[in-house]
């Protein structure tokens, strides 16, 4: 069974055997987040015409911050309802793998 992982500097941020994939991004269920205290909400918000408004988290580990490294749709539009309760990570900032 494949396992998706999001890893930053050797720390596993999320790990799941089930996830949603949208536009090439893996959306992890919130329950897959290993330590929610590492995800710190930011003020950034963006808009997608079919998914809705995205909110962002920075990943904070000790004295290192990876700004706006993850995003989620708290109230996605109907077309994207399958990613409600999920978090995605920027692969340019976080290692996201499926093994």
N, C-alpha and C positions, 0 to 999 in steps of 0.2 A: 504494500500500500504506500503510495507516495506521501511524503511529508514536506510541507512548505515551511520555510524558516525565514525569519528576518533577523539578521545579525549585525551588530555594530561593535567593532573593536573586540571581537571574541565573545561578546555578551549576546545571548539569544533573547531578543525582544519579544518574538512571537513564534509559535510553533503550532501547526495544525495539520490534521489529516483531511479536513474538509475546508474549502474556501470558495470564494467566488472570483472569477477572472473577468475583468471588464477592460476593454481597450488595452490589453497586454499587461494590466496591473493585477496583482494578486491582492484581494481584499480578505484579510484575516478576520474571523469572528472576534468580537471583543473578549470572549472567553479564552482565546488563544494567546492573549497578551500575558507574558510571564510576570512582569512587575509594572503595574500601571503607574507607579510613582515616577518611573523614568520618562513618561510622556507628559509633558507640561503644555497646557493650552497656550496658544499665541493669539494675537489680535488679527492675524491674517485670515481673510475670507476671499474666496473666489467663486465664480459662477459658471456653471455649465448649463447650456440651454436644455439638455435632456435629463441631467441628473439633479440639478438644483444648486444650492449653495453649499460649498465645502468649507469646513473649519479645519484648523491645523494644530499639530503638536510639534514641539521641539523635543528632541531626545536629549535628556540631561543625565550624564553619568559622571558623578564626582565633579571635577572642575571643567569637564568637557561638555560643550553644548553643540548639538547638530541642529541648526535652526530649521524650523518648518520641514522636518524630515518625514512627517506622516500626515495624512489627511483622512477625513471621514465626512459623510453626509448624514447629519442628524435627522433630517426630514427630507429624504430623497423624493423626487417626483415618482409617479407611478411606474414609469418606464425603467427606473433604476431601483425599485423597491427591494430587489434581492440583495443589495449592498447595505441596507439599513442594519445598523449594529455591527458594522465591519470597519476595519482600519486598513489603509494601504500605505506603503512606504515608498519613497522615491528611491529607485534603484541606483541613482547617481550619488546617493548619500548613505544608503543602507544596503547591505548585501542581502538580496532576496533570492532564495534558491528553492528548487523542488528536487528532492532526491528520491 
